[in-house]
């Protein structure tokens, strides 16, 4: 598996973890934090868990698009145009990856610094 495909696989694992933790992520002023014992998760008024889920969905869509684009280009013989698309998509994946660069298991080859 090429290094970028490995990165995509790792990012998908990170997104699964983020999604599992999303219901627990609330802003300090949220009703879930303030009234958790009395009202439970229905007290959420910050919307942060949904914002996290939306962010995860957007990142997954970008990763899906990269995989789809790469597969289509691999099946056909093109000039440089499609390769430029893969390069751009690969750069976008690398940008998404920066959100996880401080994790201890993150590959240093993908850090921007």
C-alpha positions as a Markdown table, in Angstrom:
| # | Residue | x | y | z |
|---|---|---|---|---|
| 1 | Unk | 0.0 | 0.0 | 0.0 |
| 2 | Unk | 1.4 | 3.4 | -1.0 |
| 3 | Unk | 2.1 | 5.9 | 1.8 |
| 4 | Unk | -0.8 | 8.2 | 1.0 |
| 5 | Unk | -3.2 | 5.2 | 1.1 |
| 6 | Unk | -1.8 | 4.3 | 4.5 |
| 7 | Unk | -2.4 | 7.9 | 5.6 |
| 8 | Unk | -6.0 | 7.7 | 4.4 |
| 9 | Unk | -6.6 | 4.5 | 6.3 |
| 10 | Unk | -5.1 | 6.0 | 9.5 |
| 11 | Unk | -7.3 | 9.1 | 9.1 |
| 12 | Unk | -10.4 | 6.9 | 8.7 |
| 13 | Unk | -9.4 | 5.3 | 12.0 |
| 14 | Unk | -9.0 | 8.7 | 13.7 |
| 15 | Unk | -12.4 | 9.7 | 12.4 |
| 16 | Unk | -14.0 | 6.7 | 13.9 |
| 17 | Unk | -12.5 | 7.6 | 17.2 |
| 18 | Unk | -13.7 | 11.2 | 16.9 |
| 19 | Unk | -17.2 | 10.0 | 16.0 |
| 20 | Unk | -17.3 | 7.7 | 19.0 |
| 21 | Unk | -16.3 | 10.7 | 21.3 |
| 22 | Unk | -18.5 | 13.3 | 19.7 |
| 23 | Unk | -21.5 | 12.7 | 21.9 |
| 24 | Unk | -19.3 | 13.5 | 25.0 |
| 25 | Unk | -18.0 | 16.8 | 23.5 |
| 26 | Unk | -19.9 | 19.8 | 24.8 |
| 27 | Unk | -19.0 | 23.4 | 25.4 |
| 28 | Unk | -18.7 | 24.4 | 29.0 |
| 29 | Unk | -22.0 | 26.5 | 29.0 |
| 30 | Unk | -24.0 | 23.5 | 27.5 |
| 31 | Unk | -27.0 | 22.3 | 29.3 |
| 32 | Unk | -25.6 | 18.7 | 29.1 |
| 33 | Unk | -22.6 | 19.8 | 31.1 |
| 34 | Unk | -24.6 | 21.9 | 33.6 |
| 35 | Unk | -27.6 | 19.6 | 34.0 |
| 36 | Unk | -26.2 | 16.2 | 33.0 |
| 37 | Unk | -27.4 | 14.3 | 36.1 |
| 38 | Unk | -30.9 | 15.7 | 35.9 |
| 39 | Unk | -31.6 | 15.9 | 32.1 |
| 40 | Unk | -29.0 | 13.7 | 30.5 |
| 41 | Unk | -27.8 | 14.2 | 26.9 |
| 42 | Unk | -31.2 | 15.7 | 25.8 |
| 43 | Unk | -30.1 | 18.9 | 27.6 |
| 44 | Unk | -27.6 | 19.7 | 24.9 |
| 45 | Unk | -28.0 | 23.3 | 23.7 |
| 46 | Unk | -24.5 | 23.9 | 22.3 |
| 47 | Unk | -24.7 | 21.9 | 19.2 |
| 48 | Unk | -21.0 | 21.0 | 19.4 |
| 49 | Unk | -21.5 | 17.2 | 19.1 |
| 50 | Unk | -23.4 | 17.7 | 15.8 |
| 51 | Unk | -20.7 | 20.2 | 14.6 |
| 52 | Unk | -18.1 | 17.5 | 15.2 |
| 53 | Unk | -20.2 | 14.9 | 13.3 |
| 54 | Unk | -20.6 | 17.3 | 10.4 |
| 55 | Unk | -16.8 | 17.9 | 10.3 |
| 56 | Unk | -16.2 | 14.2 | 10.3 |
| 57 | Unk | -18.7 | 13.7 | 7.5 |
| 58 | Unk | -16.9 | 16.4 | 5.4 |
| 59 | Unk | -13.5 | 14.8 | 6.0 |
| 60 | Unk | -14.9 | 11.4 | 5.1 |
| 61 | Unk | -16.4 | 12.8 | 1.9 |
| 62 | Unk | -13.0 | 14.3 | 0.9 |
| 63 | Unk | -11.2 | 10.9 | 1.6 |
| 64 | Unk | -13.9 | 9.1 | -0.4 |
| 65 | Unk | -13.4 | 11.6 | -3.3 |
| 66 | Unk | -9.7 | 11.0 | -3.2 |
| 67 | Unk | -10.1 | 7.2 | -3.4 |
| 68 | Unk | -12.7 | 7.5 | -6.1 |
| 69 | Unk | -10.6 | 9.9 | -8.2 |
| 70 | Unk | -7.5 | 7.7 | -7.8 |
| 71 | Unk | -9.4 | 4.6 | -8.8 |
| 72 | Unk | -10.9 | 6.2 | -12.0 |
| 73 | Unk | -7.5 | 7.6 | -13.1 |
| 74 | Unk | -5.8 | 4.3 | -12.4 |
| 75 | Unk | -8.3 | 2.5 | -14.8 |
| 76 | Unk | -7.6 | 4.9 | -17.7 |
| 77 | Unk | -4.6 | 6.3 | -19.5 |
| 78 | Unk | -4.6 | 10.0 | -19.5 |
| 79 | Unk | -2.2 | 12.9 | -20.0 |
| 80 | Unk | -1.2 | 15.1 | -17.1 |
| 81 | Unk | -4.6 | 16.5 | -16.4 |
| 82 | Unk | -6.0 | 13.7 | -14.2 |
| 83 | Unk | -2.6 | 13.3 | -12.5 |
| 84 | Unk | -2.9 | 17.0 | -11.5 |
| 85 | Unk | -6.3 | 16.2 | -10.0 |
| 86 | Unk | -4.8 | 13.3 | -7.9 |
| 87 | Unk | -2.0 | 15.6 | -6.8 |
| 88 | Unk | -4.5 | 18.3 | -5.7 |
| 89 | Unk | -6.7 | 15.7 | -3.9 |
| 90 | Unk | -3.5 | 14.3 | -2.3 |
| 91 | Unk | -2.6 | 17.7 | -1.0 |
| 92 | Unk | -6.1 | 18.1 | 0.4 |
| 93 | Unk | -5.8 | 14.8 | 2.2 |
| 94 | Unk | -2.5 | 16.0 | 3.7 |
| 95 | Unk | -4.2 | 19.2 | 4.9 |
| 96 | Unk | -6.9 | 17.2 | 6.6 |
| 97 | Unk | -4.2 | 15.1 | 8.2 |
| 98 | Unk | -2.7 | 18.2 | 9.9 |
| 99 | Unk | -5.6 | 18.2 | 12.4 |
| 100 | Unk | -4.1 | 15.0 | 13.9 |
| 101 | Unk | -0.4 | 15.8 | 13.7 |
| 102 | Unk | 0.0 | 16.0 | 17.5 |
| 103 | Unk | -1.2 | 12.4 | 18.1 |
| 104 | Unk | 1.6 | 10.2 | 19.2 |
| 105 | Unk | 1.0 | 7.6 | 16.5 |
| 106 | Unk | 0.8 | 10.1 | 13.6 |
| 107 | Unk | 3.5 | 9.6 | 10.9 |
| 108 | Unk | 6.0 | 12.4 | 11.1 |
| 109 | Unk | 6.5 | 12.3 | 7.3 |
| 110 | Unk | 3.1 | 14.0 | 7.0 |
| 111 | Unk | 3.7 | 16.9 | 9.4 |
| 112 | Unk | 3.9 | 20.3 | 7.9 |
| 113 | Unk | 6.8 | 21.5 | 10.0 |
